[in-house]
Amino acid sequence: MRVRSHSERPIKRKARAALRLFADDRGVTAIEYALLGALVVMGLVILITQIGDFVSTPFETIASEL
């Protein structure tokens, strides 16, 4: 019978905890939704910037003619 040293136990416990963490997939959905939300926000920022440039040109033209 082999006697385990005290230093082996925390390492095995940490290894088991790491394996459980990698096997847990509950956070995957949240990450996917966060990435999807970030993509939508980036698209909206680009769209609003383009609309702002498109709308500001006629106002600047009218303001310069006044």
C-alpha positions in Angstrom: 0.0 0.0 0.0 1.4 3.3 -1.0 1.2 6.3 1.3 0.3 9.5 -0.3 2.2 12.6 0.6 0.3 15.7 1.7 1.5 17.6 -1.5 -0.3 15.2 -3.9 -3.8 15.7 -2.5 -4.1 19.4 -3.3 -2.8 18.8 -6.8 -5.3 16.1 -7.5 -8.1 18.2 -6.0 -7.1 21.2 -8.2 -6.9 18.9 -11.2 -10.4 17.6 -10.6 -11.7 21.1 -10.1 -10.1 22.2 -13.4 -11.6 19.2 -15.2 -15.1 20.0 -13.8 -14.6 23.6 -14.9 -13.8 22.6 -18.4 -16.7 20.1 -18.5 -19.2 22.6 -17.3 -21.0 24.2 -20.3 -23.5 26.4 -18.5 -21.6 29.6 -19.3 -21.3 28.8 -23.0 -24.8 30.1 -23.8 -24.1 33.4 -21.9 -20.9 33.9 -23.8 -22.6 33.2 -27.1 -25.4 35.7 -26.3 -22.7 38.3 -25.3 -20.8 37.9 -28.5 -24.0 38.1 -30.5 -25.1 41.3 -28.6 -21.6 42.8 -29.2 -22.0 42.1 -32.9 -25.4 43.7 -33.1 -24.1 46.8 -31.2 -21.2 47.1 -33.6 -23.5 46.9 -36.5 -25.8 49.6 -35.0 -22.8 51.9 -34.4 -21.7 51.6 -38.0 -25.2 52.1 -39.3 -25.8 55.2 -37.2 -22.4 56.7 -38.2 -23.2 56.2 -41.8 -26.7 57.7 -41.4 -25.3 60.6 -39.5 -22.8 61.4 -42.4 -25.6 61.0 -44.9 -28.0 63.4 -43.0 -25.4 66.0 -42.0 -24.4 66.8 -45.6 -27.7 68.4 -46.6 -27.9 70.4 -43.4 -24.3 71.7 -43.9 -25.2 72.7 -47.4 -28.3 74.5 -46.4 -26.4 76.2 -43.5 -23.7 77.4 -45.8 -26.2 78.9 -48.3 -27.9 80.9 -45.5 
